[in-house]
Amino acid sequence: MTKYINEFKSIFDQLNSIGKPVSDKRKVFDLLTNLGPAYEAFSTNMLKPPMPSYSEIIPLLHSHELRNKHNESTALNQTMAFYTATNKGRGYGGSNNSFSSKGRGFTQTTSKGSQNSQSKSKEVEKNRGSSDGQD
């Protein structure tokens, strides 16, 4: 933002040096209308009467830029926190049950951590079946 403002100031100074001074209102208008879409709401509000002077608009622009940067970093931190919270426990060694149909009904697949308990359950069921027939 500082570079942008300095470039505008340089242009206005050059115009003034060749005898073509730019009015304060025109400076504000030109500065605000060339900021781009990120500053559209700010520009629209500042161009409403009473329009601030050129010397008043500069600190307001810097303040708005700082607020935008803060909001961007806050949004990024919130996104990172959400991503971390929703993916907790999906790493190495975590139990992650999932269902896959592959067009033949639903079958449950499991990750490494829960395979041992399933094979033990199957073994117990198998033993029950053979003991039921003996009684």
KEMAR-463579 format. One record per residue: x, y, z of N, C-alpha, C, O in turn; residue number from 1. Coordinates in Angstrom, 2 decimals, padded with zeros to 5 digits, always signed. Layout:
N
X, Y, Z, X, Y, Z, X, Y, Z, X, Y, Z, NUM;
...
This chain:
135
+000.83, -001.19, +000.00, +000.00, +000.00, +000.00, +000.87, +001.25, +000.00, +000.57, +002.23, -000.69, 1;
+001.94, +001.22, +000.76, +002.83, +002.38, +000.82, +003.42, +002.69, -000.55, +003.50, +003.85, -000.95, 2;
+003.83, +001.64, -001.27, +004.39, +001.83, -002.61, +003.33, +002.46, -003.54, +003.64, +003.38, -004.30, 3;
+002.12, +001.96, -003.46, +001.01, +002.46, -004.29, +000.77, +003.95, -004.00, +000.63, +004.75, -004.93, 4;
+000.71, +004.30, -002.74, +000.47, +005.70, -002.35, +001.63, +006.59, -002.81, +001.42, +007.69, -003.31, 5;
+002.86, +006.10, -002.64, +004.03, +006.88, -003.06, +004.04, +007.11, -004.57, +004.43, +008.19, -005.03, 6;
+003.63, +006.10, -005.34, +003.55, +006.27, -006.80, +002.52, +007.34, -007.17, +002.77, +008.17, -008.04, 7;
+001.38, +007.31, -006.51, +000.36, +008.33, -006.77, +000.87, +009.71, -006.40, +000.69, +010.67, -007.15, 8;
+001.52, +009.81, -005.24, +002.05, +011.10, -004.79, +003.07, +011.63, -005.80, +003.09, +012.82, -006.11, 9;
+003.90, +010.74, -006.31, +004.91, +011.13, -007.30, +004.25, +011.68, -008.57, +004.70, +012.69, -009.12, 10;
+003.19, +011.04, -009.03, +002.47, +011.51, -010.22, +001.86, +012.89, -009.96, +001.97, +013.79, -010.80, 11;
+001.24, +013.05, -008.80, +000.62, +014.35, -008.47, +001.68, +015.44, -008.36, +001.46, +016.57, -008.80, 12;
+002.83, +015.10, -007.78, +003.93, +016.07, -007.66, +004.47, +016.47, -009.04, +004.76, +017.64, -009.28, 13;
+004.60, +015.50, -009.94, +005.08, +015.78, -011.30, +004.10, +016.69, -012.04, +004.51, +017.63, -012.72, 14;
+002.81, +016.39, -011.90, +001.80, +017.24, -012.55, +001.85, +018.66, -011.99, +001.73, +019.63, -012.74, 15;
+002.04, +018.78, -010.69, +002.13, +020.10, -010.05, +003.37, +020.85, -010.55, +003.32, +022.07, -010.75, 16;
+004.48, +020.12, -010.74, +005.73, +020.78, -011.16, +005.66, +021.31, -012.60, +006.42, +022.21, -012.95, 17;
+004.77, +020.78, -013.42, +004.63, +021.29, -014.79, +003.43, +022.25, -014.91, +002.99, +022.58, -016.01, 18;
+002.94, +022.68, -013.76, +001.86, +023.67, -013.76, +000.47, +023.09, -013.95, -000.44, +023.82, -014.34, 19;
+000.29, +021.81, -013.69, -001.02, +021.16, -013.79, -001.41, +020.56, -012.45, -001.50, +019.34, -012.32, 20;
-001.65, +021.39, -011.44, -001.99, +020.85, -010.12, -003.32, +020.09, -010.15, -004.23, +020.41, -010.92, 21;
-003.41, +019.08, -009.30, -004.61, +018.25, -009.19, -005.31, +018.62, -007.89, -004.67, +018.73, -006.84, 22;
-006.62, +018.83, -007.96, -007.38, +019.20, -006.76, -007.36, +018.06, -005.74, -007.18, +016.90, -006.09, 23;
-007.57, +018.42, -004.49, -007.57, +017.46, -003.40, -008.64, +016.38, -003.64, -008.39, +015.19, -003.45, 24;
-009.84, +016.81, -004.04, -010.92, +015.85, -004.29, -010.57, +014.89, -005.42, -010.89, +013.70, -005.36, 25;
-009.91, +015.40, -006.45, -009.52, +014.56, -007.58, -008.46, +013.54, -007.16, -008.49, +012.39, -007.60, 26;
-007.53, +013.96, -006.29, -006.52, +013.04, -005.78, -007.18, +011.88, -005.03, -006.84, +010.71, -005.25, 27;
-008.12, +012.22, -004.15, -008.82, +011.19, -003.37, -009.58, +010.25, -004.30, -009.51, +009.03, -004.15, 28;
-010.30, +010.83, -005.25, -011.09, +010.03, -006.19, -010.19, +009.08, -006.98, -010.47, +007.89, -007.07, 29;
-009.11, +009.61, -007.55, -008.20, +008.78, -008.36, -007.54, +007.69, -007.52, -007.41, +006.54, -007.95, 30;
-007.13, +008.06, -006.32, -006.48, +007.09, -005.44, -007.43, +005.94, -005.09, -007.05, +004.77, -005.16, 31;
-008.66, +006.28, -004.72, -009.62, +005.26, -004.28, -010.17, +004.41, -005.42, -010.41, +003.21, -005.24, 32;
-010.37, +004.99, -006.57, -010.98, +004.23, -007.67, -010.00, +003.30, -008.37, -010.40, +002.49, -009.21, 33;
-008.74, +003.39, -008.03, -007.74, +002.50, -008.64, -007.18, +001.46, -007.67, -006.16, +000.84, -007.96, 34;
-007.83, +001.28, -006.55, -007.32, +000.35, -005.53, -007.54, -001.12, -005.88, -006.72, -001.96, -005.51, 35;
-008.60, -001.44, -006.57, -008.89, -002.83, -006.90, -010.03, -003.39, -006.08, -010.53, -002.73, -005.17, 36;
-010.44, -004.61, -006.40, -011.63, -005.21, -005.80, -011.54, -005.44, -004.29, -012.57, -005.41, -003.62, 37;
-010.36, -005.67, -003.75, -010.23, -005.90, -002.31, -010.60, -004.67, -001.49, -010.92, -004.78, -000.31, 38;
-010.57, -003.50, -002.12, -010.86, -002.25, -001.42, -012.16, -001.62, -001.90, -012.42, -000.45, -001.62, 39;
-012.98, -002.37, -002.61, -014.19, -001.81, -003.21, -015.15, -001.23, -002.16, -015.63, -000.11, -002.32, 40;
-015.42, -001.97, -001.10, -016.34, -001.48, -000.06, -015.76, -000.24, +000.63, -016.47, +000.73, +000.89, 41;
-014.46, -000.29, +000.91, -013.80, +000.86, +001.54, -013.90, +002.09, +000.64, -014.26, +003.17, +001.10, 42;
-013.57, +001.92, -000.63, -013.60, +003.03, -001.58, -015.00, +003.62, -001.70, -015.17, +004.84, -001.70, 43;
-015.99, +002.76, -001.80, -017.38, +003.22, -001.93, -017.77, +004.07, -000.72, -018.39, +005.12, -000.88, 44;
-017.42, +003.62, +000.47, -017.75, +004.38, +001.68, -017.00, +005.71, +001.76, -017.57, +006.71, +002.18, 45;
-015.76, +005.71, +001.36, -014.96, +006.94, +001.44, -015.38, +007.98, +000.40, -015.19, +009.18, +000.60, 46;
-015.94, +007.53, -000.71, -016.34, +008.47, -001.76, -017.70, +009.11, -001.49, -018.12, +010.01, -002.21, 47;
-018.39, +008.64, -000.46, -019.68, +009.25, -000.10, -019.41, +010.60, +000.57, -018.42, +010.76, +001.28, 48;
-020.30, +011.55, +000.35, -020.12, +012.86, +001.01, -020.29, +012.73, +002.52, -021.14, +011.95, +002.97, 49;
-019.55, +013.44, +003.28, -018.44, +014.31, +002.91, -017.18, +013.47, +002.67, -016.79, +012.67, +003.52, 50;
-016.57, +013.66, +001.54, -015.37, +012.93, +001.16, -014.18, +013.45, +001.98, -014.01, +014.66, +002.13, 51;
-013.36, +012.53, +002.52, -012.20, +012.99, +003.30, -011.17, +013.66, +002.39, -011.16, +013.46, +001.18, 52;
-010.32, +014.45, +003.00, -009.25, +015.09, +002.23, -008.16, +014.06, +001.92, -008.15, +012.96, +002.47, 53;
-007.27, +014.45, +001.03, -006.17, +013.55, +000.65, -005.32, +013.20, +001.87, -004.93, +012.04, +002.04, 54;
-005.03, +014.18, +002.71, -004.20, +013.92, +003.90, -004.94, +013.05, +004.93, -004.29, +012.37, +005.73, 55;
-006.27, +013.05, +004.92, -007.04, +012.20, +005.83, -007.17, +010.76, +005.31, -007.25, +009.81, +006.09, 56;
-007.19, +010.61, +004.00, -007.43, +009.29, +003.42, -006.22, +008.36, +003.56, -006.39, +007.14, +003.66, 57;
-005.02, +008.92, +003.59, -003.80, +008.09, +003.65, -003.77, +007.23, +004.92, -003.61, +006.01, +004.80, 58;
-003.92, +007.80, +006.13, -003.91, +006.94, +007.32, -005.10, +005.96, +007.35, -004.99, +004.86, +007.89, 59;
-006.23, +006.37, +006.78, -007.38, +005.47, +006.73, -007.09, +004.26, +005.84, -007.49, +003.14, +006.16, 60;
-006.39, +004.49, +004.74, -006.00, +003.38, +003.86, -005.04, +002.42, +004.57, -005.19, +001.20, +004.48, 61;
-004.07, +002.98, +005.26, -003.12, +002.13, +006.00, -003.84, +001.31, +007.07, -003.56, +000.13, +007.25, 62;
-004.75, +001.94, +007.77, -005.53, +001.25, +008.80, -006.36, +000.11, +008.21, -006.42, -000.98, +008.76, 63;
-006.99, +000.39, +007.08, -007.81, -000.63, +006.42, -006.94, -001.80, +005.95, -007.34, -002.96, +006.05, 64;
-005.76, -001.50, +005.44, -004.85, -002.55, +004.99, -004.43, -003.44, +006.16, -004.39, -004.66, +006.03, 65;
-004.11, -002.83, +007.29, -003.73, -003.61, +008.48, -004.87, -004.51, +008.94, -004.65, -005.67, +009.30, 66;
-006.07, -003.99, +008.92, -007.25, -004.77, +009.31, -007.45, -005.95, +008.35, -007.76, -007.06, +008.79, 67;
-007.28, -005.72, +007.05, -007.41, -006.80, +006.07, -006.38, -007.90, +006.32, -006.70, -009.08, +006.26, 68;
-005.14, -007.50, +006.59, -004.09, -008.48, +006.85, -004.40, -009.28, +008.11, -004.20, -010.50, +008.14, 69;
-004.89, -008.61, +009.14, -005.25, -009.30, +010.38, -006.39, -010.29, +010.13, -006.34, -011.42, +010.60, 70;
-007.40, -009.86, +009.39, -008.53, -010.74, +009.09, -008.11, -011.94, +008.26, -008.60, -013.05, +008.48, 71;
-007.21, -011.74, +007.32, -006.71, -012.85, +006.50, -005.96, -013.86, +007.35, -006.16, -015.07, +007.20, 72;
-005.10, -013.38, +008.25, -004.34, -014.30, +009.09, -005.25, -015.02, +010.07, -005.04, -016.20, +010.36, 73;
-006.27, -014.33, +010.59, -007.23, -014.96, +011.50, -008.01, -016.04, +010.76, -008.21, -017.14, +011.29, 74;
-008.45, -015.75, +009.56, -009.20, -016.74, +008.76, -008.33, -017.94, +008.45, -008.81, -019.08, +008.50, 75;
-007.06, -017.71, +008.14, -006.15, -018.81, +007.86, -005.96, -019.68, +009.09, -005.97, -020.90, +009.00, 76;
-005.78, -019.05, +010.26, -005.60, -019.80, +011.50, -006.85, -020.62, +011.82, -006.73, -021.77, +012.26, 77;
-008.03, -020.06, +011.61, -009.27, -020.79, +011.87, -009.41, -021.97, +010.92, -009.85, -023.05, +011.32, 78;
-009.04, -021.78, +009.67, -009.10, -022.87, +008.69, -008.14, -023.98, +009.09, -008.49, -025.16, +009.04, 79;
-006.93, -023.61, +009.50, -005.95, -024.61, +009.92, -006.43, -025.36, +011.15, -006.28, -026.58, +011.24, 80;
-007.02, -024.65, +012.12, -007.54, -025.30, +013.33, -008.66, -026.26, +012.98, -008.71, -027.36, +013.52, 81;
-009.55, -025.87, +012.10, -010.66, -026.73, +011.68, -010.12, -027.98, +010.98, -010.57, -029.09, +011.26, 82;
-009.17, -027.80, +010.09, -008.60, -028.92, +009.35, -007.92, -029.89, +010.31, -008.09, -031.11, +010.19, 83;
-007.17, -029.37, +011.26, -006.48, -030.20, +012.23, -007.47, -030.97, +013.09, -007.29, -032.16, +013.34, 84;
-008.53, -030.29, +013.54, -009.53, -030.94, +014.39, -010.29, -032.03, +013.65, -010.59, -033.07, +014.23, 85;
-010.61, -031.82, +012.38, -011.39, -032.80, +011.64, -010.55, -033.98, +011.19, -011.11, -035.04, +010.89, 86;
-009.25, -033.85, +011.14, -008.39, -034.95, +010.70, -007.65, -035.62, +011.85, -006.75, -036.42, +011.61, 87;
-008.03, -035.31, +013.07, -007.38, -035.88, +014.24, -007.63, -037.39, +014.28, -008.76, -037.83, +014.07, 88;
-006.62, -038.16, +014.55, -006.79, -039.60, +014.68, -006.76, -040.35, +013.37, -006.95, -041.57, +013.37, 89;
-006.53, -039.68, +012.27, -006.50, -040.38, +010.98, -005.08, -040.73, +010.56, -004.85, -041.20, +009.45, 90;
-004.15, -040.51, +011.44, -002.76, -040.76, +011.09, -002.38, -042.22, +011.27, -003.26, -043.08, +011.34, 91;
-001.11, -042.51, +011.34, -000.57, -043.86, +011.44, -001.06, -044.52, +012.71, -001.00, -043.93, +013.79, 92;
-001.52, -045.74, +012.61, -001.91, -046.52, +013.78, -003.31, -046.26, +014.27, -003.77, -047.00, +015.14, 93;
-004.00, -045.28, +013.78, -005.36, -045.01, +014.23, -006.33, -045.98, +013.60, -006.10, -046.48, +012.50, 94;
-007.42, -046.26, +014.29, -008.44, -047.14, +013.74, -009.34, -046.33, +012.85, -009.92, -045.33, +013.28, 95;
-009.45, -046.73, +011.63, -010.26, -045.98, +010.67, -011.16, -046.94, +009.92, -010.78, -047.49, +008.88, 96;
-012.36, -047.14, +010.44, -013.31, -048.02, +009.77, -013.90, -047.29, +008.59, -014.20, -046.10, +008.67, 97;
-014.07, -048.01, +007.50, -014.73, -047.41, +006.35, -015.57, -048.47, +005.67, -015.33, -049.67, +005.84, 98;
-016.54, -048.04, +004.93, -017.44, -048.95, +004.24, -017.27, -048.77, +002.74, -017.15, -047.65, +002.25, 99;
-017.27, -049.89, +002.04, -017.12, -049.84, +000.60, -018.17, -050.74, -000.02, -018.32, -051.89, +000.39, 100;
-018.89, -050.23, -000.99, -019.93, -051.05, -001.60, -019.43, -051.74, -002.86, -019.74, -052.91, -003.08, 101;
-018.70, -051.06, -003.67, -018.21, -051.58, -004.94, -019.32, -052.28, -005.72, -019.06, -053.21, -006.47, 102;
-020.56, -051.83, -005.54, -021.68, -052.35, -006.31, -022.22, -053.68, -005.81, -023.13, -054.22, -006.44, 103;
-021.71, -054.23, -004.70, -022.14, -055.55, -004.22, -022.62, -055.51, -002.78, -022.41, -056.47, -002.04, 104;
-023.25, -054.45, -002.37, -023.66, -054.33, -000.96, -022.52, -053.73, -000.16, -021.42, -053.53, -000.67, 105;
-022.79, -053.46, +001.07, -021.79, -052.81, +001.90, -020.96, -053.83, +002.65, -021.49, -054.75, +003.26, 106;
-019.66, -053.65, +002.60, -018.74, -054.46, +003.39, -017.84, -053.53, +004.17, -017.39, -052.50, +003.66, 107;
-017.59, -053.89, +005.40, -016.77, -053.02, +006.24, -015.31, -053.39, +006.08, -014.95, -054.57, +006.11, 108;
-014.49, -052.38, +005.92, -013.05, -052.58, +005.90, -012.47, -051.83, +007.08, -012.99, -050.79, +007.48, 109;
-011.41, -052.36, +007.63, -010.82, -051.72, +008.80, -009.34, -051.51, +008.58, -008.72, -052.11, +007.70, 110;
-008.79, -050.64, +009.39, -007.35, -050.41, +009.32, -006.64, -051.42, +010.21, -007.29, -052.25, +010.84, 111;
-005.34, -051.36, +010.26, -004.50, -052.28, +011.00, -004.91, -052.46, +012.46, -004.95, -053.58, +012.95, 112;
-005.21, -051.38, +013.13, -005.45, -051.39, +014.56, -006.60, -052.28, +014.99, -006.55, -052.80, +016.10, 113;
-007.62, -052.49, +014.20, -008.78, -053.26, +014.63, -008.85, -054.63, +013.97, -009.83, -055.34, +014.19, 114;
-007.86, -055.03, +013.18, -007.89, -056.34, +012.53, -007.75, -057.46, +013.54, -008.40, -058.49, +013.40, 115;
-006.91, -057.30, +014.54, -006.70, -058.34, +015.53, -007.97, -058.66, +016.28, -008.27, -059.83, +016.50, 116;
-008.73, -057.65, +016.67, -009.97, -057.89, +017.40, -010.99, -058.59, +016.52, -011.77, -059.40, +017.03, 117;
-011.02, -058.30, +015.23, -011.96, -058.97, +014.33, -011.59, -060.43, +014.15, -012.46, -061.30, +014.17, 118;
-010.31, -060.72, +013.97, -009.92, -062.11, +013.77, -010.16, -062.92, +015.03, -010.51, -064.10, +014.94, 119;
-010.00, -062.32, +016.22, -010.31, -063.01, +017.47, -011.80, -063.28, +017.57, -012.20, -064.35, +018.02, 120;
-012.62, -062.32, +017.15, -014.08, -062.50, +017.18, -014.49, -063.64, +016.27, -015.33, -064.45, +016.65, 121;
-013.91, -063.72, +015.10, -014.23, -064.79, +014.15, -013.82, -066.14, +014.73, -014.53, -067.13, +014.57, 122;
-012.67, -066.17, +015.40, -012.19, -067.41, +016.00, -013.13, -067.87, +017.10, -013.43, -069.06, +017.20, 123;
-013.60, -066.94, +017.94, -014.54, -067.28, +019.01, -015.83, -067.81, +018.41, -016.36, -068.81, +018.90, 124;
-016.35, -067.16, +017.37, -017.58, -067.61, +016.72, -017.39, -069.01, +016.13, -018.28, -069.85, +016.22, 125;
-016.25, -069.25, +015.55, -015.95, -070.55, +014.95, -015.95, -071.63, +016.02, -016.50, -072.72, +015.83, 126;
-015.31, -071.32, +017.16, -015.26, -072.28, +018.26, -016.64, -072.54, +018.84, -016.95, -073.67, +019.21, 127;
-017.48, -071.51, +018.92, -018.85, -071.68, +019.42, -019.64, -072.62, +018.53, -020.36, -073.50, +018.99, 128;
-019.46, -072.40, +017.23, -020.18, -073.23, +016.26, -019.82, -074.70, +016.40, -020.69, -075.56, +016.31, 129;
-018.55, -075.00, +016.60, -018.14, -076.39, +016.72, -018.53, -076.97, +018.07, -018.80, -078.17, +018.16, 130;
-018.57, -076.15, +019.12, -018.98, -076.66, +020.44, -020.48, -076.85, +020.52, -020.94, -077.70, +021.27, 131;
-021.26, -076.06, +019.74, -022.71, -076.23, +019.73, -023.10, -077.57, +019.14, -024.07, -078.19, +019.58, 132;
-022.36, -078.02, +018.17, -022.67, -079.29, +017.52, -022.31, -080.48, +018.40, -022.89, -081.55, +018.22, 133;
-021.38, -080.33, +019.34, -020.94, -081.44, +020.19, -021.88, -081.69, +021.33, -021.91, -082.81, +021.83, 134;
-022.65, -080.73, +021.78, -023.53, -080.93, +022.93, -024.75, -081.64, +022.61, -025.57, -081.87, +023.50, 135;
